[in-house]
Amino acid sequence: MFPASRLSSLLVSRANRGETAMKAQVITIEGTMGRDIDLPPAFSEEYRPDLIRKAVIALQSTRRQPHGTYPYAGIESSAVGWGSGRGVSHVPRIKTGSRAAKVPQAKGGREAHPPVVQKVLLRRINKKEKAKAFRSALAASVSEDLVRARGHLFTGQIPVVFEDAFGELDRTSDVISALTAAGLYKDIERSKVSRKVRAGRGKMRGRRYKQRKSLLIVTAEKPLKAARNLAGVDVVTLEQLNTELLAPGTLPGRLTVFTESAISKLGGQ
C-alpha cells in the first residue's frame, strides 16, 4: 500500500488552475505513436482517495449474502431452572437429568450473539460522491506516480490509448503482440507469477488462489474477448466501467488501456 496522503497533491484539478486539457498519443497495434488527442475533463479531477474507498466499499457491499442462524437454534429443549435451595447454579437443566442447556455457556446451548438476517449489509453513497469518486479514479489511472506505486510494470507514457483496431483483435496472440509492442506485457507476466494458494479456509470455498491485478482494457461497444484469458486482465466496455475496476481493493492507480473510440465516447457523456 502506498501513502495516499503523500500522493494526494499529485492530482489537483487542472480545471481549477486554468490549465489546458490533457493530451494522449494514440498507439497503433504495431507499437508506433500516432496523433495526439485531448482527454475528457474527467481525467483532470482532483485526487480523492477517501471518496474512492467509500465508493468501492459501497459497490462491494451489494454482493454480500445475508445469512443468519435458525431463530430457535439451541433453545428447543425441556430445560428449566431448579430455583434456589439446592446449592447449584440457576441455569436451565434438562428435566430428565441435571445437564445444563439453553444458555450460551452450556454444551449445546444457544449462541450468545448469532448472526441475524436483519443486519443491514448495504453501504450507501451519495450520487454526487459516487460520480466524483469515479472521476477521481479515472484521474488516478493517468498518474504515472500512482500507477507505479501500485506495483504495475510498464514502459512509455500513460494513459495508454490504442487505435480502434486493437478492440477488433480476435486472437490472444495478436493482443499479446500489441501489448508487448506498447511495453505493457511485463505487467501481465508479473501477475502470472504472483498466483499463489490462499492461506486459510477460503481455499475450500471457491477462492483457492490469489493473484495480482494487471491491465484493465476498456473498449467502446464490446469487450475485447481475446484478452480475457491473460493473467490478471479485466476487459470491459465503457458502460461496464466502475470505480472498483479502476481501484481494486480500494487502491487507485490501476494500469488502464483505452481505445480511441472509448475515450471519445467518455468525452461525450
VEXLUMLO-11072 format. One record per residue (C-alpha): x, y, z. Coordinates in steps of 0.5 Angstrom, whole numbers, m for minus. Layout:
BEGIN
{site {X,Y,Z}};
...
REM end
This chain:
BEGIN
{site {0,0,0}};
{site {3,7,m2}};
{site {2,13,3}};
{site {m4,17,0}};
{site {m3,23,4}};
{site {4,24,1}};
{site {1,23,m6}};
{site {m6,27,m5}};
{site {m2,33,m8}};
{site {m1,30,m15}};
{site {m8,30,m18}};
{site {m10,37,m17}};
{site {m16,39,m21}};
{site {m13,43,m27}};
{site {m19,46,m29}};
{site {m19,50,m22}};
{site {m12,52,m24}};
{site {m14,54,m31}};
{site {m9,49,m35}};
{site {m10,47,m42}};
{site {m14,40,m43}};
{site {m9,34,m42}};
{site {m7,30,m48}};
{site {m5,23,m50}};
{site {m2,20,m56}};
{site {m6,14,m60}};
{site {m1,8,m61}};
{site {m2,3,m66}};
{site {m2,m4,m66}};
{site {5,m4,m68}};
{site {7,0,m63}};
{site {8,6,m66}};
{site {6,13,m64}};
{site {0,17,m68}};
{site {m3,23,m67}};
{site {m5,27,m60}};
{site {m12,27,m58}};
{site {m15,31,m52}};
{site {m17,27,m46}};
{site {m24,29,m43}};
{site {m24,33,m37}};
{site {m26,27,m32}};
{site {m18,26,m33}};
{site {m17,32,m29}};
{site {m21,31,m23}};
{site {m18,32,m16}};
{site {m15,26,m13}};
{site {m20,24,m7}};
{site {m17,17,m4}};
{site {m23,18,1}};
{site {m28,18,m4}};
{site {m25,12,m8}};
{site {m25,8,m2}};
{site {m32,10,0}};
{site {m35,8,m7}};
{site {m31,2,m8}};
{site {m34,m1,m1}};
{site {m41,1,m2}};
{site {m40,m3,m9}};
{site {m37,m9,m6}};
{site {m43,m9,0}};
{site {m48,m10,m6}};
{site {m45,m17,m7}};
{site {m45,m19,1}};
{site {m50,m25,2}};
{site {m55,m24,8}};
{site {m54,m30,13}};
{site {m56,m32,20}};
{site {m58,m38,25}};
{site {m65,m41,26}};
{site {m68,m37,31}};
{site {m69,m43,36}};
{site {m63,m46,35}};
{site {m60,m49,42}};
{site {m66,m47,46}};
{site {m71,m52,43}};
{site {m70,m56,50}};
{site {m74,m58,56}};
{site {m69,m55,61}};
{site {m72,m51,66}};
{site {m68,m48,72}};
{site {m69,m51,79}};
{site {m69,m45,83}};
{site {m66,m44,90}};
{site {m64,m48,96}};
{site {m60,m54,92}};
{site {m54,m51,92}};
{site {m53,m51,85}};
{site {m53,m45,80}};
{site {m59,m43,77}};
{site {m58,m45,70}};
{site {m64,m48,66}};
{site {m63,m56,67}};
{site {m66,m62,62}};
{site {m72,m65,66}};
{site {m69,m72,65}};
{site {m63,m70,69}};
{site {m58,m65,71}};
{site {m55,m63,65}};
{site {m55,m55,64}};
{site {m58,m53,57}};
{site {m60,m47,53}};
{site {m55,m42,56}};
{site {m49,m40,52}};
{site {m44,m43,57}};
{site {m48,m50,57}};
{site {m46,m55,52}};
{site {m51,m55,46}};
{site {m54,m48,48}};
{site {m55,m42,44}};
{site {m50,m38,41}};
{site {m49,m31,45}};
{site {m49,m26,39}};
{site {m51,m30,33}};
{site {m51,m27,26}};
{site {m58,m25,24}};
{site {m61,m24,17}};
{site {m64,m17,19}};
{site {m57,m14,20}};
{site {m56,m8,14}};
{site {m50,m10,10}};
{site {m51,m5,5}};
{site {m47,1,5}};
{site {m50,7,1}};
{site {m46,13,m2}};
{site {m49,20,m5}};
{site {m50,20,m12}};
{site {m45,26,m13}};
{site {m40,23,m9}};
{site {m40,17,m13}};
{site {m39,21,m19}};
{site {m34,25,m16}};
{site {m30,18,m14}};
{site {m31,15,m21}};
{site {m28,21,m24}};
{site {m22,21,m19}};
{site {m21,14,m20}};
{site {m20,16,m27}};
{site {m15,21,m26}};
{site {m11,17,m22}};
{site {m10,12,m27}};
{site {m7,17,m31}};
{site {m2,19,m26}};
{site {5,15,m27}};
{site {7,16,m20}};
{site {0,13,m17}};
{site {1,7,m22}};
{site {8,5,m21}};
{site {6,6,m13}};
{site {1,1,m14}};
{site {6,m4,m17}};
{site {5,m4,m24}};
{site {11,m5,m29}};
{site {11,m1,m36}};
{site {15,3,m41}};
{site {13,9,m44}};
{site {8,14,m42}};
{site {1,14,m40}};
{site {m5,14,m41}};
{site {m5,8,m46}};
{site {m9,10,m52}};
{site {m10,5,m57}};
{site {m13,6,m64}};
{site {m19,2,m65}};
{site {m16,m3,m69}};
{site {m14,m6,m62}};
{site {m21,m7,m60}};
{site {m22,m11,m66}};
{site {m17,m17,m65}};
{site {m20,m24,m64}};
{site {m13,m28,m63}};
{site {m10,m27,m56}};
{site {m3,m28,m59}};
{site {m5,m21,m63}};
{site {m7,m18,m57}};
{site {0,m20,m53}};
{site {4,m18,m59}};
{site {0,m11,m59}};
{site {1,m10,m51}};
{site {9,m12,m52}};
{site {10,m7,m57}};
{site {7,m2,m53}};
{site {11,m4,m47}};
{site {5,m7,m42}};
{site {6,m14,m43}};
{site {11,m14,m37}};
{site {6,m13,m32}};
{site {2,m19,m34}};
{site {8,m23,m33}};
{site {8,m20,m26}};
{site {1,m22,m25}};
{site {2,m29,m28}};
{site {8,m31,m23}};
{site {4,m28,m17}};
{site {m1,m33,m17}};
{site {m1,m37,m10}};
{site {m5,m41,m6}};
{site {m9,m38,m1}};
{site {m8,m39,7}};
{site {m14,m41,11}};
{site {m21,m44,10}};
{site {m22,m39,4}};
{site {m18,m45,m1}};
{site {m24,m49,1}};
{site {m30,m44,m1}};
{site {m28,m43,m8}};
{site {m23,m38,m8}};
{site {m17,m42,m7}};
{site {m12,m38,m11}};
{site {m10,m31,m10}};
{site {m7,m27,m16}};
{site {m5,m19,m17}};
{site {m9,m15,m22}};
{site {m6,m13,m28}};
{site {m9,m9,m34}};
{site {m16,m6,m35}};
{site {m18,m6,m42}};
{site {m23,m1,m44}};
{site {m27,m1,m50}};
{site {m33,3,m53}};
{site {m38,m2,m55}};
{site {m36,m9,m54}};
{site {m31,m12,m49}};
{site {m24,m15,m52}};
{site {m25,m22,m51}};
{site {m19,m24,m54}};
{site {m15,m22,m48}};
{site {m20,m25,m42}};
{site {m15,m31,m41}};
{site {m9,m26,m40}};
{site {m7,m26,m32}};
{site {m10,m21,m28}};
{site {m13,m17,m34}};
{site {m20,m15,m34}};
{site {m24,m13,m40}};
{site {m30,m8,m40}};
{site {m34,m4,m44}};
{site {m35,4,m42}};
{site {m42,2,m40}};
{site {m39,m3,m35}};
{site {m33,1,m32}};
{site {m34,3,m25}};
{site {m29,5,m19}};
{site {m28,m2,m17}};
{site {m25,m4,m23}};
{site {m21,3,m23}};
{site {m19,2,m16}};
{site {m19,m6,m14}};
{site {m18,m7,m6}};
{site {m20,1,m6}};
{site {m13,2,m8}};
{site {m13,7,m14}};
{site {m8,8,m20}};
{site {m9,2,m24}};
{site {m6,1,m31}};
{site {m11,2,m36}};
{site {m11,1,m43}};
{site {m17,5,m47}};
{site {m19,5,m54}};
{site {m19,12,m58}};
{site {m27,11,m59}};
{site {m28,9,m52}};
{site {m24,16,m50}};
{site {m29,20,m55}};
{site {m35,16,m52}};
{site {m33,18,m45}};
{site {m32,25,m47}};
{site {m39,26,m50}};
{site {m42,23,m43}};
REM end
